[in-house]
Amino acid sequence: MKLLQDILYQVSIKEVVGSTNIEVESIVFDSRKATKSSLFIAIKGALSNGHEFIDQAIANDAVAVICEELPESKSPDITYVLVSDSHEALGIMASNFYDNPSEKLKLIGITGTNGKTTTSTMLYDLLRLLGNKVGLISTVENKIDNEIVPATHTTPDAVSFNQLLVQMVESGCTYCFMEVSSHALHQHRVTGAKFSGAVYTNLSHDHLDYHKTFDAYIAAKKMLFDMLPKEAFALVNLDDRQGETMLQNCKAGIQRTYALKSMADFKVKVIENQFGGLHVNIDGLDLYAKMVGRFNAYNLLSAYATGVLLGFEKLDVLTALSSINPVAGRFQYVISPDKVTAIIDYAHTPDALKNVLKTVEDIRTKNEEVITVVGCGGNRDATKRPEMARIACKFSDRVIFTSDNPRNEDPEAIIEDMIKGVEPQDFRKTNTIVNRKEAIKMACSIARSGDIILIAGKGHEKYQEIKGERLPFDDLAIVNDTFKLLNH
């Protein structure tokens, strides 16, 4: 229970109708969840407008309404607060309502197109190995120390986010590492939170269905760095062309860079890259890690740099990193009895797919074939589809185009968009199998001893989204089952 006037602290208010000296028991932005003494925030979303449900929230006993447009007919018993941006107001109010939990631990945000999940999960594992209680908010799962909380979005809504932080604080967590998506930043889901640090991985072609332009996508990512306080640190990948952009007008008192190619504060050199793992040199010290690929060298370096910036000893950080296992669905591989290697990876952007296939290219002997199974998601940025197909063909000996999560689109139409990116000389190496399970089985059946199969796009996901339904689907399980059948 909190007074509305306290919840409104630091919210940009245009007008108030009624009293703010009233008690609020809960904050909701879904009118159906309003109960006695709820504060209802009317949000304008892509699919619905919360302003149309103000009366329903009041009927469910909400006592106050936050809105961008005051209703023509107002109830005399209800307080109405007019704001310019309901999303932003919700972020600030959720933080105030839950007593600003982000100030009671060190909250570190990781943003970028690729590497967010691996870096945040690696940091969670790292800090726990160093003897701390830690929280994790990621695409794969949320964790409150060793308790798993299922994830529904890369970044939760503002209310769920603050509830998670409260649980972490109550469980004794002193750190929280979280993926911060561009959608979440643009929708102010983390507005009002105090970040102790931010890490930028990279930026490539993604989410333009939502942001419309690449400049808007960059601006959304930069919001995380713009909100850092003076006592925070900012860590950016200097090899990425937008790395320095993130630091422009950033108020963080500690600003550091990391890189593989450029002159940076933290440097890494790849010495050996094999399926068994990476041998790298960081700050003049050798590290043998269980990760594979040059892209993971960046993830290891960003985790190392973050650990050092948080005050831990360099050697302790490197020792802990050497024992961390790869993240599920990120270059996760299995080897069949007849020595066919299948790699499951979440790569669903052109840059991520290229990174994974170039890693395979670096490791392979050239005496084997690389067979790639790839699709693109429906109701998402369609402009990346032909580029994904072009990259798959360039770095593979055989390519099978299939479904990813078609959602509400025709999967065959998605594949047709992809095929537009295939060069004429590459058509001979392509096949189309719309059914993803059959595509994976086909790849496994045509592979010979020593061949490498890449199954890209879904990684850790245990479902396939078709026509509004999430049907059980697991790339890794299908590979394992198919390998067993082929070796009977």
C-alpha positions, 0 to 999 in steps of 0.5 A: 500500500502506497500513496499515489503522490509518492508513486508519482515522484519524478513523473512528468505530469501535465494535469491532475483531476482529483486527489493524489493523497489516496492509497494504492494497492497495485499497479496494472496496465491490463484493465482485467487485472484491476482490483480494489485500490488499483492504479490503472495505466492506460497504455497505447500499444500496437494491438490495443489502446488502454484508453478504451478500457478505462471504464472497465478498470474503474468497474473493477475498482481501480481508484486512479487512472494514468492516461495520455488523454483525459476521458470526456466523462470522468467519475468524481470518485476517481483520480485522473493523472494526465501524462505525455507518455504512459509507458515512461510514467509506468516505468517510473511508477513501478520502480517507486511502488516497489521502493526502487529495488534496483538501488538495493543491488548492482544492476548491470544491463547488456544490450546489442543485437547479438551476444546479450544472452551469452554475456549476461548468462556468463556473468551470472555464472561468473559472479556465482562462482566468485561467491555471490548471490546473483539474479539473471534476466534473460531470453532463455530464463530468469534466475533468482540465485539458483531458482529458475523463473520462466522468461516470457520476453527478453525484457519483462514489462515494468511491473514484472521487472520490478517484482523480479528485482524485489524477489532478488533483493529479498533472496539476498542477491547483490548483483543482477545481470539482465539483457535489455532489448531495444523494444524494452528501452523504447517502451520504457520497461526499464525506465526508473531503474538505476543501472550500476553499469551497461555493456554494449555488444554489437549492432546489426540488421534486426527488428526493423519491422518495429523500429522502421529505420536503423537510426531509430534502432541505434537510438533505442539501444543508446537509451540504456547508456543515456540513463546511466548515473555518474557512479556507473560504468559503461563498457562498449565493443570498440570493433563495432562501428556504433560502440563509440556512439553509445558513449556520446553524452553518456554520464557514466564516470567510468567509460571503457572499451573492449576489442579484438581488432582495435586499440582498446582498454581490454583486448583479446587475442584468439590463439586457437579455435576448435570444437573443444573450445577457445584458447585466448589471451586476455590482458596477457594471460591465457584462458582456455574456455569451453566456448567456440568461435571468435564471436564468443571471444568477444563475449568472454572479453566483455564478461572479463572486463565487467568482472574487473570493473566490478572490482574482482581480481583479474586472475580470479575472473579468468579462472572462473570463466575457464569453468563456465559451460556454453549457454543452451542453444548457442553453438551447442553441438552434438556428435553422432556415433558415425561422427556427424556434428550437429550445431544448434544455434539461435542465430536469427539475424544475418550477422549472427548467422554469418558469425556462426558459419564463419566459425564453422569455416575456421574449424572445418578441414574442408574435407567435409560438407557443411549443411545448413538448415535455416528459416526466418520468423514470420511477422518480423523484419522481412528485409533480412530474409534474402540476406540470411539466405545469401549468407547461408549459401555462401558459407555452406555446401548444402542449404535447406530452407525451412520454417522458423516461427512462421507465426501468422505468415504463410511459411512458404511465402517467407521461404520465397522471400529468402530465396530472392537472396540466392545467387544463380550459381547457388541454386543447385545447393539448395532444397526447400522443406517447409516442415522444420522437423522433416528438414532437420531429419533430411539434413541428418540423413544426407550427412556423411561421417565428418560432415557438419550440420548447422540448424539455425534460428531457434536455439534454446526455444522449445516451441514453434509458433504457428497461427497463434499457437506455440506447439512443442518443438525442440531442434536438439531433441529432434537431432538426437532422436534422428541420430539414434534412428539412423544408427540402429 
